[in-house]
């Protein structure tokens, strides 16, 4: 009876499956593992009724984003937020939660968007957002890994059914017996193989357990920072003088200015910006003089043209003519019928006007609020620098400064503490992936070995499984057929040997090879099926080797 032809394996299916799996992973796999998607577990009610706490949202980055799309963006205050785009102004998006009656205070730029919504899976996020859910997921992964070695394939089950059918019909397939009672691949492994497979699975589960936090945390964290900077200014003035009132005939910073001998003062304001981080600002500035009275009246006079300023410094210059200022005040007094020197007092205030823009620590800044004045009290023939002693001094008046800060972000590796050891997300992920990869290769290799063993002779399967309790003997043992009991399975023989505290003996040189246990009065044996002798072609005789199968021996020329 000829055996039916076997169906040829479709070898091209496995490469196709691998290619499809890789393409699917690149498209929907998380970015932390080489994919192109961002996974978010939602919380709160801002996107109800579509999203609820614990839902899983899968986002993918895009080149452009449109009004009406649901996207995730990085907020400087609360991390990644999943809201809908409702508008766009000056290159920034206006965001709003579907359930909210207000718009978000932060308007993200395109660089803040992490991706648009491509998939929404309700409640699935709870599996990774809670410890219980992660443990349940790990258990499922462990069971699936056990299946790599312990669960028979469909082809295995089909092959066993075919063997049983052939045996029941008495065909040539009866020479092959179902492997030693191993209902799953575990039986073929034997104790050492089972321990090895269990160790592989335990290592994989431990790696997943240790790495669970690494794959549920972002590799990096963004922290809001405040970067300080300081603006400084230096006021100075000089006035050429006549006579001997001033040493060297020159009035300098801090000296009173007398109209009669030093009517014209040259004023300078030197600006500088200092920061512990890179700063690059530039702009323009100019000086004005404000003549004011104690009753609130004031008048502004331009004393200098614009000058260029940078973060490294710059100087604003101007000229104050006291003679012209006093003549102007005299005209005001005459028009208002006031008497110069009456209860009203007058001041001359020099003010810098700055318009600076740029970056501090790569963050954009606009510096226009720094405008420290230099104040003089005006008397009929004198301008006196105002120093509010004892709370101030001439140095503080002429060397003003102002501190500020720029809000920014810093990115640092997310720290983790695993079994008392401090590490970060990225190296822990790499370690876990390496362990899982090596473990999976070893499990697949073990599974391949098991599959090969299941298709081998039954003797090989028995020795693989029970080799630690089997002792090989030479020669062919003699049995008293009246004192011999044939057992139906190798499991029964091993069980009997265990009960009697004896070893199982194996006679590979017997014809056929036999496993047996000797008692004082009885012998118990099990004869495994061996490879059948095929029909030898004319001129040849087939000789059967119980270990390796039939091999042809030429007899040409024999009588």
Buried (B, 14 or more C-beta within 10 A) or exposed (E): EEEEEEEEEEEEEEEEEEEEEEEEBEEBBBBBEEBBBBBBBBBBBBBBEBBBBBBBBBBBBBEEBEEEBBBBBBBBEEEBBBBBBBEBEEEBBBBBBBEBEEBBEBBBEBEBBBBBBBEBEEEBBBBBBBEEBBEEBBEEBBEEBBBBBBBBEEEBEEBBEBBEEBBEEEBEBBBBBBBBBBEBBBBBBBEEBBEBBBEBBEBBBBBBBBBBBBBBBBBEBBEEBEBBBBBBBBBBBBBBBEEEBBEEBEBEBBBBBBBEBBBBBBBBBBBBBEBEBEBBBBBBBBBBBBBBBEEEEEEEBEBBEEBEBBBEEBBBBBEBBBEEBBEBBEEBBEEEEBEBEEEBEBBBBBBBBBBBEBBBBEBEBEBEEBBBBBBBBBBEEBBBBBBEEEEEEEEEBBBBBBEBBBEBEEEEBBEBEEEEEEBBBBEBBEBBBEBBEBBBEBBEEBBEBBBEBBEEBBBBBBBBBBBEBBEEEEEBBEBEEEEEBBBEBBBBBBEBBEEEEBEBBBBBEBEEBBBBBBEEEEBBBBEBBBBBEEEBEEEEEBEBEBEEBBEEEEEEEEE
